[in-house]
């Protein structure tokens, strides 16, 4: 299943093992209960299944807010 987004980033939480390929490079496996962030700009992200994956699309405002939060708490 190909994943695309109009947002700059997606965050994926796996419920079971999922194979991932980015830009048709070698496939790698995300383990069960794994949290991963992927940049979507000009990237083709392929997942072996979407049945056991939770996905959220993250916009630039959320990324900026998070970076400001980190900066204040460092």
Backbone as a ProteinNet text record, in pm:
[ID]
protein_1_A
[PRIMARY]
XXXXXXXXXXXXXXXXXXXXXXXXXXXXXXXXXXXXXXXXXXXXXXXXXXXXXXXXXXXXXXXXXXXXXXXXXX
[TERTIARY]
84.2	0	89.3	62.8	143	81.7	166.2	123.1	164.1	68.1	100.6	29.3	83.7	26.3	56.3	-35.1	-9.7	66.6	81.9	155.9	303.3	392.2	535.7	582.6	500.1	546.2	428.7	456.2	358.5	424.4	345.5	391.8	312.1	382.8	321.8	343.3	236.9	244.3	197.2	283.8	249.2	190	88.7	31.4	90.1	140.6	209.6	328.4	415.8	530.1	481.8	547	510.6	638.8	639.2	753.7	735.4	845.8	842.3	951	918	1015.4	996.9	1107.9	1103.6	1178.5	1109.4	1167.1	1224.8	1156.4	1193.8	1332	1380.3	1506.4	1477.3	1578.7	1564.5	1455.1	1380.8	1272.3	1328.9	1268.2	1303.8	1175.7	1189.1	1072.8	1061.4	941.4	910.6	850.1	904.5	851.3	715	654.2	526	540.2	437.1	432.1	548.2	578.2	690.5	636.9	699.6	661.3	770.5	732.2	829.9	774.2	862.2	824.1	892.7	818.1	870.7	842.1	941.1	920.4	846.7	746.2	665.3	706.1	776.6	813.1	899.5	847.2	919.4	958.9	892.5	921.4	801.7	830.5	728.1	744.1	643.7	648.9	551.8	604.1	520.6	520.1	399.9	382.3	323.7	365.5	314.8	166.4	119.2	-22.1	-59.4	-184.2	-235.8	-334.7	-358.1	-456.5	-415.5	-286.9	-239.1	-146.8	-181.2	-98.4	-187.4	-144.2	-212.5	-126.4	-186.8	-111.6	-171.2	-84.4	-128.6	-43.6	-107.8	-41.6	-10.6	115.7	162.5	193.2	129.7	155.1	267.6	309.8	422.8	396.5	274.1	242.7	266.5	228.1	249.1	398.4	473	617.9	682.1	644	699.5	664.6	539.5	499.2	580.8	603.4	680.9	825.4	884.6	1022.4	1032.7	934.3	933	920.4	836.7	820.5	953	1022.8	1152.4	1253.6	1254.7	1349.8	1327.3	1202.7	1171.5	1209.1	1205.3	1227.8	1368.6	1457.6	1594.4	1675.8
-116.5	0	123.5	212.9	334.5	443.4	510.2	616.4	750.1	840.5	975.5	1074.5	1195.1	1296.6	1434	1526.3	1665.4	1738.3	1673.8	1731.8	1691.8	1766.7	1737.6	1612	1557.9	1447	1356.2	1227.6	1134.4	1059	1028.2	947.5	818.2	707.2	574.7	499	440.6	351	214.5	114.1	-19.8	-102.7	-180	-274.6	-413.5	-440.1	-564.6	-527.9	-623.5	-596.7	-552	-449	-394.5	-371.1	-416.3	-391.5	-257.4	-181.2	-46.5	-33.1	36.4	72.2	220.5	293.8	436.4	458.3	516.1	544.6	419.9	308.3	180.8	131.3	172	119.4	-9.2	-67.6	-193.8	-183.4	-290.2	-296.8	-320.3	-255.9	-280	-302.9	-362.5	-399	-310.2	-256.1	-185.7	-288.4	-304.1	-404	-364.5	-457.8	-435.5	-321.7	-237.5	-124.8	-27.9	4.7	92.2	225.3	334.3	468.1	522	563.4	613.9	737.1	830.8	951.2	947.9	984.6	986.2	1120.6	1174.4	1294.6	1254	1329.7	1294.8	1369	1480.5	1560.7	1479.7	1456.2	1385.7	1243.2	1182.1	1044.3	955.1	837.3	736.1	634.5	624.7	535.5	420.9	298.6	181	96.5	56.3	-27.7	-161	-268.2	-400.7	-413.6	-341.3	-344.8	-216.5	-178.4	-65.8	-113.9	-245.6	-300.5	-284.9	-289.8	-285.8	-166.6	-53.8	66.3	185.7	267.9	393.5	505.7	594.9	699	835.2	931.7	1069.7	1157.5	1254.9	1348.3	1474.9	1515.2	1626.4	1746.9	1861.3	1981.6	2065.4	2166.4	2250.2	2323.1	2366.1	2436.1	2346.8	2221.6	2128.1	2103.6	2089.1	2069.4	2191	2310.8	2433.2	2444.1	2414.1	2417.6	2318.9	2200.4	2098.9	2144.6	2203.2	2251.3	2365.4	2454.3	2561	2502.3	2400.1	2332.1	2271.8	2204.6	2145.1	2251.8	2361.4	2469	2529.4	2543.7	2602.3	2508.9	2378.6	2281.8	2223.7	2277.6	2224.7	2288.9
0	0	0	-89.8	-98.3	-11.1	64.5	154.4	95	85.5	40.1	130.1	136.3	223.1	166.9	188	149	259	373.7	485.9	475.6	542	529	601.8	692.8	775.8	811.9	823.4	879.1	993.4	1094.3	1206.8	1203.5	1213	1202.1	1332	1384	1499.3	1452.4	1466.5	1419.6	1533.1	1500.6	1596.5	1575.8	1456.4	1421.9	1334.6	1305.1	1217.6	1080	1026	895.6	816	691.2	604	534.6	525.5	468.8	363	256.2	153.6	123	119	87.3	-43.4	-140.8	-273.4	-339.8	-323.7	-386.1	-345.9	-228.8	-176.3	-100	-42.9	29.9	136.2	150.1	247.8	387.2	485.3	624.8	703.4	820.6	901	1023.7	1043	1167.3	1262	1381.6	1474.4	1530.8	1599.3	1665.6	1767.2	1777.3	1871.9	1853.8	1730	1696.9	1645.9	1686.6	1643.6	1552	1431.4	1334.8	1265.4	1233.9	1159.5	1023.3	920	784.1	719.4	648.4	568	441	404	287.1	160.4	173.8	56.9	-38.7	-159	-265.6	-228.4	-133.1	-95.6	-126.1	-179.3	-201.1	-89.2	-2.6	112.9	88	87.8	66	191.8	234.4	352.6	309.5	375.6	340	371.8	472.5	508.4	580.6	571.1	648.7	754.1	759.1	852.6	998.2	1026.1	1164.6	1187.2	1123.2	1131.8	1162.6	1257.8	1287.3	1230.9	1153.8	1084.8	1117.1	1144.8	1159.6	1068.6	1008.1	918.1	997	997.5	1080.1	991	1023.3	943.4	1003.4	930.7	972.2	1103.8	1128.3	1253.3	1374.2	1364.7	1475.6	1496.6	1387.7	1399.3	1465.6	1423.1	1482.7	1630.7	1667.1	1808.3	1891.2	1837.1	1908	1928.1	1823.8	1835.7	1936.6	1941.1	2041.8	2181.8	2197	2325.3	2371.1	2279.9	2314.5	2353.5	2281.4	2308.2	2446.6	2488.4	2619.2	2733.6	2709.3	2816.1	2818.3	2737.6	2737.3	2841.2
[MASK]
++++++++++++++++++++++++++++++++++++++++++++++++++++++++++++++++++++++++++

